[in-house]
Amino acid sequence: MKYNTILLLCFAVVLLGACKKKEIEDPSTNSSPIFTATGTLGSESFLLEAGNENVFMNTFVNMSNGVKVYSGKLGNEEMEIEIGLHEGNIDLEVPFDIQNFPSSLTFAALPSQPLAFLSKDLLPNSMFIEEVRWYIDGTFSGVNDVEIIEPGKYNVCAEVEFNDGSEATLCNEMILGFAVNASCKMRHVLQSNGNLKVWMDEYSTPIDHILWFLDETLVGESMNLDTNIDDQNHLISAEIFYTNGAHRKKSILVDGSLSGKLIDDFSVFENGSVSQIKWDNSVILKVKKNGFVYSSAGADNSSSSIQLLNLSYYGKNSMGKDVYKCVASVSVNVREGQSGTILPLDFTTTFGLEMH
């Protein structure tokens, strides 16, 4: 069963603007507009100025497949432009830093092939497994074989039925289509006397320290875990802190009976994914005009451009969140969702984005 709903969900969140919008500039005809956009959509020209003709500038943050999309919307009932900027380096968990913000931006490109293939047959103990029911971010996604198409930071769970009819579940975080600053694989050896040793292997970045959890209870801080377990299934988790600031968590299910009913971590799927797609700091854009909704998603924007001319702190919106003023020149293709019509969109703008 193919996991095709990921693609639809991602762009539904971005295009429909599910989060609460925060107005940051009240309409006023007595002052020069700060936030503006002027250009052409197809052969039609447009001018949007916050404070004129009931045009508002709103800022908000969407979550798209577990990744923040810093967003703003400028417009009125007749036309509006929405710009979303995906966060980058999502495994570093660092706050937004305007000093290190990239000057070159690209539009989010749809992958031409799946980013990951979840398969029962790729699990090392597949011969002991009857079937695997996969859940992605809490949603049932298929049995045994599932494709993940859209970039994101996912919570992937495997609900495993073993050949003897027993069942067990394991969940792990997976980052796909975004830069991964650190990776590794959990390995373990269990002796017949119950002695369990767990360590990290195939790590791409030096590890600073690891917190170990046995059945969700913290049992130590060391580079390796050395403990004893009984003949039941046990959840072993590790919070891994790398020297470059990356922070990841991995889990395995250990079978204390040594009968093959274990579940390995999902490194075979995440580390094995190869993609040129990197959505870090990529832009997604939507235009609503005359009742039609156009999006940069699905259009060929390999030759499109967005030039960030200036980025500066503006102030706080009504919710107390930081807003940055972006001056940019944009040339992009947008696709209408119903008919598939593709139009060129060219404009210059001073836009507000909520970033934190």
Secondary structure as the mmCIF struct_conf table of DSSP 4:
data_model
#
loop_
_struct_conf.conf_type_id
_struct_conf.id
_struct_conf.beg_label_comp_id
_struct_conf.beg_label_asym_id
_struct_conf.beg_label_seq_id
_struct_conf.end_label_comp_id
_struct_conf.end_label_asym_id
_struct_conf.end_label_seq_id
HELX_RH_AL_P HELX_RH_AL_P1 THR A 5 LEU A 16
TURN_TY1_P TURN_TY1_P1 GLY A 17 GLY A 17
BEND BEND1 CYS A 19 CYS A 19
HELX_LH_PP_P HELX_LH_PP_P1 LYS A 20 LYS A 21
STRN STRN1 LYS A 22 GLU A 25
TURN_TY1_P TURN_TY1_P2 THR A 29 ASN A 30
BEND BEND2 SER A 31 SER A 31
BEND BEND3 ILE A 34 PHE A 35
STRN STRN2 THR A 36 LEU A 41
TURN_TY1_P TURN_TY1_P3 GLY A 42 SER A 43
STRN STRN3 GLU A 44 GLU A 49
TURN_TY1_P TURN_TY1_P4 ALA A 50 GLY A 51
BEND BEND4 ASN A 52 ASN A 52
TURN_TY1_P TURN_TY1_P5 GLU A 53 ASN A 54
STRN STRN4 PHE A 56 SER A 64
TURN_TY1_P TURN_TY1_P6 ASN A 65 GLY A 66
STRN STRN5 VAL A 67 GLY A 75
BEND BEND5 GLU A 77 GLU A 78
STRN STRN6 MET A 79 HIS A 86
BEND BEND6 GLY A 88 GLY A 88
TURN_TY1_P TURN_TY1_P7 ILE A 90 LEU A 92
HELX_RH_3T_P HELX_RH_3T_P1 ILE A 98 ASN A 100
BEND BEND7 SER A 103 SER A 103
STRN STRN7 SER A 104 LEU A 105
STRN STRN8 PHE A 107 PHE A 107
HELX_LH_PP_P HELX_LH_PP_P2 ALA A 108 PRO A 111
BEND BEND8 SER A 112 GLN A 113
BEND BEND9 LEU A 115 LEU A 115
STRN STRN9 ALA A 116 SER A 119
HELX_RH_3T_P HELX_RH_3T_P2 LYS A 120 LEU A 122
BEND BEND10 LEU A 123 LEU A 123
TURN_TY1_P TURN_TY1_P8 PRO A 124 ASN A 125
HELX_RH_3T_P HELX_RH_3T_P3 SER A 126 PHE A 128
STRN STRN10 ILE A 129 ILE A 136
TURN_TY1_P TURN_TY1_P9 ASP A 137 GLY A 138
STRN STRN11 THR A 139 VAL A 143
BEND BEND11 ASN A 144 ASN A 144
STRN STRN12 ASP A 145 ILE A 148
BEND BEND12 GLU A 150 GLU A 150
STRN STRN13 GLY A 152 PHE A 162
TURN_TY1_P TURN_TY1_P10 ASN A 163 ASP A 164
BEND BEND13 GLY A 165 GLY A 165
STRN STRN14 GLU A 167 LEU A 176
BEND BEND14 GLY A 177 PHE A 178
BEND BEND15 ASN A 181 ASN A 181
STRN STRN15 LYS A 185 LEU A 190
TURN_TY1_P TURN_TY1_P11 SER A 192 ASN A 193
BEND BEND16 GLY A 194 GLY A 194
STRN STRN16 ASN A 195 ASP A 201
BEND BEND17 GLU A 202 GLU A 202
BEND BEND18 SER A 204 THR A 205
STRN STRN17 ILE A 207 LEU A 214
TURN_TY1_P TURN_TY1_P12 ASP A 215 GLU A 216
STRN STRN18 THR A 217 GLU A 221
BEND BEND19 SER A 222 ASN A 224
STRN STRN19 LEU A 225 ASN A 228
BEND BEND20 ASP A 231 GLN A 232
STRN STRN20 ASN A 233 TYR A 242
TURN_TY1_P TURN_TY1_P13 THR A 243 ASN A 244
BEND BEND21 GLY A 245 GLY A 245
STRN STRN21 HIS A 247 ASP A 255
TURN_TY1_P TURN_TY1_P14 GLY A 256 SER A 257
BEND BEND22 SER A 259 GLY A 260
STRN STRN22 ILE A 263 ILE A 263
TURN_TY1_P TURN_TY1_P15 PHE A 266 PHE A 266
HELX_RH_AL_P HELX_RH_AL_P2 SER A 267 GLU A 270
TURN_TY1_P TURN_TY1_P16 ASN A 271 GLY A 272
BEND BEND23 GLN A 276 GLN A 276
TURN_TY1_P TURN_TY1_P17 ASP A 280 ASN A 281
STRN STRN23 VAL A 283 LYS A 289
TURN_TY1_P TURN_TY1_P18 ASN A 290 GLY A 291
STRN STRN24 PHE A 292 SER A 295
BEND BEND24 SER A 296 SER A 296
TURN_TY1_P TURN_TY1_P19 ALA A 297 GLY A 298
BEND BEND25 ALA A 299 ALA A 299
TURN_TY1_P TURN_TY1_P20 SER A 302 SER A 303
STRN STRN25 SER A 305 LYS A 316
TURN_TY1_P TURN_TY1_P21 SER A 318 MET A 319
BEND BEND26 GLY A 320 GLY A 320
STRN STRN26 ASP A 322 GLU A 336
TURN_TY1_P TURN_TY1_P22 GLY A 337 SER A 339
STRN STRN27 ILE A 342 GLU A 354
#
